[in-house]
Amino acid sequence: MEPLANRIRPETLDEYVGQEHLVGEGKPIRLAIEQGHLFSFILWGPPGTGKTTLARIYANAVNAEFFELSAVSAGKEDIRKILKLEVEPGRPKVLFLDEIHRFNKAQQDYLLPFVESGELVLIGATTENPSFEVIPALLSRLRVFVLKEFDADQMNEIITRTGFELDEAARAWLVEMANGDARQMITMIENTARLYDQVTVETLIETLQSKHLRYDKKGEEHYNVISAFIKSMRASKPDAAIYYLARMLEGGEDPKFIARRMVIFASEDIGLAQPTALVVANAVFRAVETIGLPECSLNLAHGAAYLANAAKDRSANDAIKGAMEDVRRFGNLPVPMKIRNAPTRLMKDLGYGKDEGNDPEGDLLPEKLRGRKYF
């Protein structure tokens, strides 16, 4: 039977939930669809945020022949077959390449001339920063659109569309569990409904804990285990961190994916408590790049144990988030005169670089933010 996520997949933008910054009135993807504009792009965002659905809607709207490949299993030969296929004259070929970050440099190089000539319209989907994983020559020919996690209201709208009756407690539990991943949530509802007469908090928990059910092995297990790995390091539990690391490696996870999150963790969770953590994490990432599997598993284990045992301090993480909130809220506030650069006489005459005594606290922040503490 076709999965529920596919059966309720939106077919038009009017049915599509979320991503208003891309598909709302006057926004780029809606405009491209309305104008029939053909171009290649990348959809970058967390899992279960509608990347595949949006690609299908776009291809259908521009009357294209839609081809879907996963970079995990596809190769050059699969692309050759698509290029050789005859389609209706004038009808473009849209290739949706899921997990484009898993294509190696040679495979991406092979794609480049077909994208450049327009023989293929490429839509890549990735959960990874494309500037790290897509070669510059290909990336320069693609627009990058960033998708956001679904918020609670959007997740509840998607629950309603499944057609299953859930009370408020079950809805709240699902939204919290899925953390913005609609596909995981839909699959969880479907699996619970297969096992039990009703979808309640209790039956959802039973389904989640079932040893006989592993839903969406390509997606949810992947993100559940990386989450467990991070949370184990955060809780200073090296044994658990090493276990989840082994799970990922045995499951065929990209070691760079793991190492990149360790670099982020070193600043986000350890920060100033042990500044050398960032040095170690970067060294692990570099070792993964240069050594590769299977030997780099030792480097990853070394790094995971070090990060788990390190003291934790999120003050730098909290500080930059607080500062960015103020930047978004207040915009470009004037920089105090005494710390402005004054390379010309005119600028000096205007007071640039001069201490006028109007910063009594000496915190060097714009006047509107005087006294603000981020640390």
N, C-alpha and C positions, 0 to 999 in steps of 0.2 A: 504494500500500500504506500502511496506517495506520502512523504512526511508532511505533517501539519504545517510546518514553516513554509513549504512550497505551495500548499493548497491555498493559504491565505495571503500569499505574496502579492503586494499591490502591483497593478499593471499600468497605472497612470500616475502622474504627479499629484492629481487631486486626491488619490487614495493614499499617497505616500505620507508617512508620519515623520515629523522632525526635520532637521537640517534646513531650517528656514533661511539661514544665511546663504544657502546654495540654491534652494528651489523656491523660495518665496518670490513674490511679485518683484520684477526688476532685478533679480539675483542671477548670477552667471549661468548656472546650468538650466534654469527655466528659460532664460533668454536664448541660449543655444538651441534648446528644443523648439521654442516658438519660431525661431528664425531658420531652423533646419541647418544649423551651422555644424559642419563636420570638422572635428579636431581630436587629437589624442590627448589623454589626460590620465592622471593618477588620482585615485581616491585613497586617502591616507586617514586611518582612524582605528579606534578600538574594535574588537570583534563584535559582531552582531549589531552593527549600527546602520545597516542597509546599503552596503557598498555594492553587492551583487544585484540587489533589486534596482538600485539607481542606474547601474550599467545597462540592465535589461530594458528599463523604461526609456533610456536615451536611445539605445539601438533601435527599438521599436518605433520611436517617434520620428527618427530620421530614415525610416524604411530601409534599414540595413540588415544584411544577413549576419546573424549573431553566432559567434563561436566562443566556446568557453573552455579554457584550459587551466589546470593548476600547475604552477611552476614547481611544485614538489615532485610531480611525476612526469611532466611533459618535457620535450626536448626539441631540437631542431627539426627532426623528422615530422613531428606533429605540426609544426608551423608550415613546413613544405607542403604537406597534404592540404592544408587550408588554402595556401596560395594557388595550388593546382586546381582546386574545385571550381567548377563552372557555376556562376550565379547569373541571375537575370541582368541583362545589359544595363549599365548605369547604376546598378544597386551596389552600394559600398559593402565592404567586409569589415565588421567590427570584431576584433579579437579581445575578449575579456580574459586577462591573465591574472588569476588569483595568486596571492602570495608572490608577487613579482620579485620581491627581495630574495627569493630562493633561486632565481636564475643567476648563473655565474656570469663572469665578464664575457666569456666567449659566446654564450647564448644571447646575451644582451647585444653584443656587437653584431650578431647575425640578424637580429630584429631591426637594427637601426636603419638600413637603407630602405626597407619596406615601409617603415613609419615615415621616413623622410620624403619618400616619393608619393605617399598617400595610398599605396597599394593596400596597406592595412591601416585601419584606424584602431589604435591601441588604447585600451582602458586597463590600466594596472590597478590592482587593489593590494594594499599592504597595511600591516599594523606597525611597521617599522619606519623610521625616518628615511624617506627616499633619498635624501642627500647623502646618507651613509651607504645605502645599498644599491642605488641605481647609478650606472656610469654617467659621468658628466655629459658626454655626447648625446646620450639618449634622453637624459633628464632635461637638457636644454630644449628639446623638441616636445616636451610635455608640460601641460599646465598641472599644477598640484592643487587639489581641493582637500581641505581638512574637514573630516566629519567628527562630530561630537557625540559623546555618550548620550543616550536617551535620558531625559529627566523623569521624575516619578509620574507626572501627568501623562507623558507620552507612553511610558510603560503600561500604565493603566488602560490607556486607549487600545494598546496592542492586545492586552489581556481580553478586553471586551470583544475584539475581533476574532478571537479564537473560538468563540461560541460556547465556551464552558462557563457554568455558573460558579463563581468563587465569592466567598464572603470577604469582608474588609480585612480580616486578619490574614487570610490566605494571600490576598493581593499584596498586603504590606510585606509579608514574609518573602514572597517571590521577588518583589521589586528590590528588597534589600539583598537577597541572595544573588540575583543576577547582575547587580551593579552596572546597570546600563546596557547589558548585552541582551537584546531582544531574542536572538536565536536561542540562546541558552534557556531563557525563560519559557519560550514556546515549547521547546523540546521537553522541558521539565513538566509542563502541564500535560503534554501528550503522553509521556511515559507514565505519569501518575494515573491518568484516566484509563490507561490500559490495564493497570494492576488493581485499581480500586473503583468502587462505585461512585465515590465523591472525591473532589479535589479540595482537601482541607490542609491546614498547617500540619496536622499529624500525618496524613497520607503523603504529603510532599516530603516531609522529613524521612519517612520510611523509604520512599523511593530513592531519595538522595543517598541513603545509607545501604541500599540493596547491593549485595555483593554480586548479584547476577545481572545487574544492569549497568552498562557503561554507555552513556548517551554521547553522541557526536564526538567520536574519538579524535577527529581532526581539529576540534575547536575547544570544547569545554575542558577536557582533561588537560590539555596543553596549558590553559590559563589557570586552572585550579592548582596545578602543581607549581607553576612559577610563583603564584601567590603564596603557596605554602612555604616555598623556599625563602622568599623575602621575609615573610612573617616569622619564620624560624630564626633567621639571622637577627631580626629586630628584637626578638625575645631572648637573644643571647643563648640559643640552643644549638650548638655546633653539630651535635649528633643528628638532630632532625634536619638541619640544613644539608648535611652531607647525604642523608638518605634521599631527600627530594632532588638533590643534584644528580644522584645516581639514577633516579627514576627518569629524569629528563634525558640524560645521556643514553640510557638503555632504550628509550623510546625514540631515539633518532633526532633529538632536538639540535638545532643549530647552536654550537658552542658560543658563537659570537653573540647570539641573542641573550644567553645567560651572562656572559662577561659584561655586556653593555649595561645590564641591569645592576650588576655589582658595582660598576663605576658610579651609576646614579645613586645607589644605596650609600656609597661611601661618603657622599656629600649630604644627601638628604637625611640620613639617620645617624651617622657618626659625626660628621662635620668637625667642629672645633674640639670635640672631646679627644680626638686622636687624628690630627691632620694627616699623618702618614698613611691613613687608610686609603685616601685617594691615590697616593703614590703606588701603593700595593695593587689596588684595583686596576689602575691603568697599566701596570706591569703585567697583570694577569691577562688583560685584554690584548696587549701586544704579543704575549706568549701564545695565546690562542690563534692570533693571526699568522704568526710565523711558524708555529710548530704543527698545529692542527691535531685532529684525532688520530690515534687514540691517546697519544702521550699528553696532550694538553688537558686531559681529565685530571692529571696530577696538579697542574697549575690551578685549575678551577677549584679543586678540593682544598689546596693550600690557601687560596684566597677566601673561600667560603668560611673555612675555620677561623681565619684571622678576623674577618669582618664580624662573624658571630660573637667572637670573644672580646671584640673592641668595646670600649665605653661608648655610650650613645649620647648625642646632643643634637637636637633638631633646631637650635636657635638660628642658625644661618638660613635654613629652609623656611622657618617661620618669618624671618626678617624680610627676605626677598618677596615672599607672598604678600606681606603687609605693605611693603613699599610699592609693589605693582598694583595693588588695590587702590592706593592713593594716586598713582600715576593715571590709572583709568578714570578715577573719580574726578580729579582736579585738572587733568591735562598738563600742558607744558607751563608750569609755574615759573616766574622769573628767577633766574639764578642770582643770589646776592652779589652786589657789586664787587665786594672785596675779593671774591674768588673768580671773577670773570677774567679771561685773558685780555691783555691790553697791548697788542703788538703795534698799534699806531698811536701817533700823538693825539689825533682826534678822539680815539677811544679813551685815552687817559684823561683828556679834558672833560669827557662825558662822565667821568667817575669810575670807569672800569678799573678794577684792581685796587680801589681806594677803600680803606676801612672808615666808614662814616659813623661807626658806633651804633648802628641800628640793628645790631645782632647781639643783644646783651648776653644771651645764653651761650653764644659762640658755637652753636651746633652746625652752622653753615648750611642749614636747610632753607628753602624758600620761606618767605615771611609767613605765608598761610599755614606752614607746617612746623613752625617753631615749637620746640619742646616735644615733638613727636618721637617716640621711642619704638624702634623696630626690634632691637635686640632685647 
